[in-house]
Amino acid sequence: MKREIIITADGSTTIQIPEWNEQYHSKHGAIQEANHVFVKHGLHHFWNKELNPKKDLKSYNTSILEIGFGTGLNAFITLLEAQKAELNINYCGVEAYPVSENEIKALNYTDSLKVENSENLFQKLHETSWEEKHIITHNFTLLKQQQLFSEINDIEFYDIIYFDAFGARVQPELWTETIFEIMYKALKPKGILVTYSAKGSVRRAMQAVGFTVERLPGPPGKREMLRAIK
């Protein structure tokens, strides 16, 4: 299936599948979406609200599962947040169909974010081998797994899930009770799942497997998003 690099509204790139008219990140701003949905309402919310206040954040290892590693943007921004806050993250990115080396080279996230020495970090995220855990920095580890989302079998392992699959319009099978039950089992108690989607059918599927779900203001170009809490 053909894929092409496009520029989104905030100047950052993403990959588009013309046949589906679907993008890996929002065409209204790839970086803006990642920061709003996954960092602000996922990572920061967990650190500030859901984590037991008695825990020492400096010594706690936050475990994150990303559903749809794709371009690596969400992992990259999370890595930069870990550096800034000096907090520890164990990150697992699941992707059935990894992007190509040429596509990775065409992405402009390091230029757009303008963070010193970040280009080497972004390259390292993609150069590391799959199916092995790697130390990217002293406080960020990465495990990339090439598998279908339905094959995930972790039990109470993750604090946060970034659910960034292709939309239900083109891949409805990824937004079902069956998938969200797998997500629910993978989360620790009080763990959270965040996604850009706000479809009623998605919210009901989450609630059906036990999540408490809240609607939140969406990123640019979307009215709402969802956050689910176990």
C-alpha positions as CSV (number, residue, x, y, z in Angstrom):
1,M,0.0,0.0,0.0
2,K,1.4,3.4,-1.0
3,R,2.6,5.7,1.7
4,E,3.8,9.3,1.3
5,I,5.3,12.0,3.6
6,I,3.1,15.1,4.1
7,I,3.5,18.4,6.1
8,T,0.9,18.9,8.8
9,A,-0.5,22.3,9.9
10,D,2.1,22.9,12.6
11,G,5.0,22.3,10.1
12,S,5.8,18.8,11.3
13,T,5.7,15.8,9.0
14,T,3.6,12.6,9.1
15,I,3.0,9.6,6.8
16,Q,-0.2,9.5,4.8
17,I,-1.9,6.5,3.1
18,P,-3.6,8.0,0.1
19,E,-5.8,4.9,-0.5
20,W,-7.4,5.3,2.9
21,N,-7.0,9.1,3.2
22,E,-5.5,8.3,6.6
23,Q,-2.5,9.7,8.4
24,Y,-0.2,8.4,11.1
25,H,-0.7,11.6,13.0
26,S,-3.2,14.5,12.7
27,K,-2.9,16.6,9.5
28,H,-3.8,19.5,11.8
29,G,-0.4,19.2,13.5
30,A,1.5,16.0,14.3
31,I,3.6,17.3,17.1
32,Q,0.7,19.3,18.6
33,E,-1.5,16.1,18.7
34,A,1.3,14.1,20.3
35,N,1.9,16.7,23.0
36,H,-1.8,17.2,23.7
37,V,-3.2,13.7,23.7
38,F,-0.3,11.5,24.9
39,V,2.0,13.8,26.9
40,K,-0.4,16.3,28.5
41,H,-3.4,14.0,29.1
42,G,-1.5,10.8,29.4
43,L,2.0,11.1,30.8
44,H,1.6,14.3,32.8
45,H,-1.9,13.3,34.1
46,F,-0.5,10.0,35.4
47,W,2.5,11.6,37.1
48,N,0.4,14.3,38.7
49,K,-3.0,12.6,39.4
50,E,-3.0,8.8,39.2
51,L,0.3,7.7,40.7
52,N,0.3,7.1,44.4
53,P,1.5,10.3,46.0
54,K,3.6,8.3,48.4
55,K,5.7,7.0,45.5
56,D,9.0,8.8,44.9
57,L,8.8,9.9,41.2
58,K,12.5,10.0,40.9
59,S,12.9,6.3,41.7
60,Y,9.7,5.1,40.0
61,N,9.9,3.5,36.6
62,T,6.8,4.5,34.5
63,S,5.9,1.8,32.1
64,I,4.3,2.9,28.8
65,L,2.8,0.7,26.0
66,E,2.3,2.4,22.6
67,I,-0.2,0.9,20.3
68,G,1.1,1.8,16.9
69,F,4.8,2.8,17.2
70,G,4.8,4.1,13.6
71,T,7.0,7.1,13.1
72,G,8.4,7.0,16.6
73,L,7.1,10.6,17.3
74,N,5.2,9.7,20.5
75,A,8.2,7.8,21.9
76,F,10.5,10.6,20.9
77,I,8.5,13.3,22.6
78,T,8.1,11.1,25.7
79,L,11.9,10.5,25.8
80,L,12.4,14.3,25.7
81,E,9.9,14.7,28.6
82,A,11.8,12.1,30.6
83,Q,15.0,14.0,30.1
84,K,13.4,17.3,31.1
85,A,11.7,16.0,34.2
86,E,14.6,13.6,35.1
87,L,12.1,10.7,35.5
88,N,12.4,7.1,34.5
89,I,10.4,5.5,31.7
90,N,10.3,2.0,30.3
91,Y,8.7,2.2,26.9
92,C,7.3,-0.5,24.7
93,G,6.2,0.2,21.1
94,V,4.1,-2.3,19.2
95,E,3.9,-2.1,15.5
96,A,2.8,-4.8,13.0
97,Y,4.2,-3.0,9.9
98,P,7.3,-0.8,10.7
99,V,8.1,2.2,8.6
100,S,11.1,2.1,6.2
101,E,14.5,3.7,6.7
102,N,13.8,6.2,3.9
103,E,10.6,7.3,5.5
104,I,12.3,7.8,8.8
105,K,15.0,10.0,7.1
106,A,12.2,12.2,5.6
107,L,10.6,13.0,8.9
108,N,11.5,16.5,10.4
109,Y,10.7,16.1,14.1
110,T,14.2,17.0,15.3
111,D,14.1,20.2,13.2
112,S,10.6,21.1,14.3
113,L,11.2,20.5,18.0
114,K,14.6,22.3,18.1
115,V,15.9,20.4,21.1
116,E,19.7,20.3,21.3
117,N,21.3,16.9,20.4
118,S,17.9,15.4,19.8
119,E,18.7,14.1,16.3
120,N,21.0,11.4,17.6
121,L,18.3,10.3,20.1
122,F,15.6,10.1,17.4
123,Q,17.9,8.0,15.2
124,K,18.7,5.7,18.1
125,L,15.0,5.0,18.7
126,H,14.8,3.7,15.1
127,E,18.2,2.1,14.8
128,T,17.8,-0.2,17.8
129,S,16.8,-3.8,17.0
130,W,13.3,-5.1,17.4
131,E,12.3,-7.7,20.1
132,E,15.1,-6.5,22.5
133,K,15.2,-4.0,25.3
134,H,17.6,-1.2,24.8
135,I,18.9,1.6,27.0
136,I,18.4,4.8,25.0
137,T,19.4,7.2,27.8
138,H,20.1,6.6,31.5
139,N,16.4,7.0,32.3
140,F,14.7,5.7,29.1
141,T,14.5,2.2,27.9
142,L,12.9,1.0,24.7
143,L,11.5,-2.3,23.6
144,K,10.0,-2.5,20.0
145,Q,7.8,-5.4,19.2
146,Q,6.6,-6.4,15.8
147,Q,3.3,-8.0,16.4
148,L,-0.5,-7.6,16.0
149,F,-2.2,-5.8,18.8
150,S,-4.4,-8.8,19.4
151,E,-1.3,-10.8,20.3
152,I,-0.4,-8.7,23.3
153,N,-0.7,-10.8,26.5
154,D,0.9,-8.7,29.2
155,I,-1.0,-8.7,32.6
156,E,-1.0,-5.6,34.9
157,F,2.3,-4.5,33.4
158,Y,1.8,-0.9,32.2
159,D,1.0,2.4,33.8
160,I,0.0,4.1,30.6
161,I,-1.2,3.1,27.1
162,Y,-0.9,5.4,24.2
163,F,-3.6,4.1,21.9
164,D,-2.6,5.5,18.5
165,A,-3.9,2.9,16.0
166,F,-5.4,3.9,12.6
167,G,-8.9,5.2,12.9
168,A,-12.0,3.1,13.3
169,R,-13.2,4.3,9.9
170,V,-10.5,2.3,8.2
171,Q,-9.6,-0.4,10.8
172,P,-12.7,-0.9,12.9
173,E,-11.3,-4.2,14.2
174,L,-8.7,-2.3,16.3
175,W,-11.4,-0.5,18.3
176,T,-13.5,-3.3,19.6
177,E,-14.3,-4.8,23.1
178,T,-11.9,-7.6,22.3
179,I,-8.9,-5.2,21.8
180,F,-9.8,-3.0,24.8
181,E,-10.1,-6.1,27.0
182,I,-6.5,-6.8,26.1
183,M,-5.6,-3.2,27.0
184,Y,-7.5,-3.4,30.3
185,K,-5.6,-6.5,31.3
186,A,-2.3,-5.1,30.3
187,L,-2.7,-2.0,32.6
188,K,-1.9,-1.9,36.3
189,P,-4.7,-0.8,38.6
190,K,-5.2,3.0,38.2
191,G,-3.4,2.8,34.9
192,I,-4.7,5.0,32.1
193,L,-5.3,4.7,28.3
194,V,-5.4,7.8,26.2
195,T,-6.4,8.1,22.5
196,Y,-7.2,10.8,20.0
197,S,-10.5,9.1,19.2
198,A,-13.8,10.3,20.8
199,K,-16.3,8.0,18.9
200,G,-19.3,6.9,20.9
201,S,-18.7,3.3,19.9
202,V,-15.1,3.4,21.1
203,R,-16.2,4.9,24.5
204,R,-18.9,2.2,24.9
205,A,-16.4,-0.6,24.0
206,M,-14.0,0.7,26.7
207,Q,-16.8,1.0,29.3
208,A,-18.0,-2.5,28.5
209,V,-14.7,-4.1,29.6
210,G,-14.5,-2.1,32.8
211,F,-12.8,1.2,32.1
212,T,-14.0,4.5,33.5
213,V,-14.0,6.8,30.5
214,E,-13.9,10.6,30.3
215,R,-14.2,13.0,27.4
216,L,-11.5,15.7,27.2
217,P,-10.9,18.6,24.9
218,G,-9.2,17.3,21.8
219,P,-6.1,18.6,20.0
220,P,-6.3,21.1,17.2
221,G,-8.8,19.9,14.6
222,K,-10.6,17.6,17.0
223,R,-13.4,18.6,19.4
224,E,-12.8,15.8,21.9
225,M,-10.5,12.9,22.9
226,L,-10.9,10.0,25.4
227,R,-9.0,9.0,28.5
228,A,-9.9,5.7,30.2
229,I,-8.9,4.7,33.7
230,K,-8.6,1.2,35.1
